Amino acid sequence: MGDKGGSSRSAEDVVRELKQAMQKPSGEDYRERSLAIHGLVCARCGREFDHSNRHLLTVHHKDHNHHYNPPDGSNWENLCVYCHEDAHSREILGEYFEGTADKGGDEVACGSGNHNEGTGFGILGEKLQQALHKKKQL
């Protein structure tokens, strides 16, 4: 009577099977491996984490290839969310000024829009472009 669909599985069995089905295939859970290898510390700022705030640590792929996950952890560094955001922001800004950034996005607006309209970053953009030009000459 209570056996709908002819199944005699308990709710616990169903939950266990669902959890197993949702688990990532072996080799894809690099976050836990990286935390075990490198510890609960940000590789950039040195902030230490514990079980209560470990969710604030992310795994950064050094070569930016999320599919390259060697078991020794050599392509990973644990970064806090702040340092991880900073790392990617710097990359995007660098690509923008080198001219290798994706041109499909909108330009960043700058106040009144009359300073250095080519980059959208005003005087800061001019100074960064000058610094990049100087660096390329070295």
KAURSUL-V308877 format. One record per pair of residues at least 6 apart in sequence whose ideal C-beta (glycine too) atoms are under 8 Angstrom apart, sorted by the first residue. I is the first residue (numbers start at 0). GAP is how many residues later the second one is. D is the distance in whole Angstrom. If there is no record, write none. Layout:
i={I;I}
gap={GAP;GAP}
d={D;D}
This chain:
i={22;26;27;29;29;29;30;30;32;32;32;33;33;33;33;34;34;34;34;36;36;36;37;37;37;37;38;39;39;39;39;39;39;40;40;40;40;41;41;41;41;41;41;42;42;42;42;42;43;43;43;43;43;43;44;44;44;46;48;48;48;55;55;56;56;56;56;57;57;57;57;57;58;58;58;58;59;59;59;59;59;59;60;60;60;60;61;61;61;61;62;64;67;68;68;78;91;92;94;95;96;96;96;96;96;97;106;106;107;107;108;109;109;109;109;109;110;114;114;114;114;115;115;115;115;117;118;118;118;120}
gap={6;42;41;29;39;46;27;28;36;38;40;25;39;42;44;19;22;24;43;35;36;39;35;38;39;40;39;8;9;10;14;17;38;6;7;8;37;7;15;36;37;38;41;17;34;35;36;40;33;35;36;39;42;43;35;37;38;33;7;8;31;24;25;21;22;23;24;20;21;22;23;26;17;18;19;20;16;17;18;19;24;27;7;8;14;15;12;13;14;15;12;10;7;6;7;8;9;35;6;23;22;28;31;32;35;34;12;13;12;13;11;6;10;11;12;15;11;7;8;10;11;6;7;9;10;7;6;7;10;7}
d={8;7;8;6;4;7;8;5;8;7;7;5;6;4;6;7;7;8;6;8;4;8;6;7;7;5;7;6;4;6;6;6;8;7;5;7;7;8;7;6;6;4;6;8;4;6;6;8;8;6;8;4;8;7;6;7;5;6;6;5;8;6;5;5;7;6;8;7;6;7;6;5;5;8;6;8;7;5;8;5;6;6;7;8;6;6;8;5;7;6;6;7;5;7;8;7;7;8;4;8;7;8;6;6;5;7;8;4;4;6;6;7;5;6;4;8;7;4;6;8;8;5;7;5;5;8;4;8;7;7}
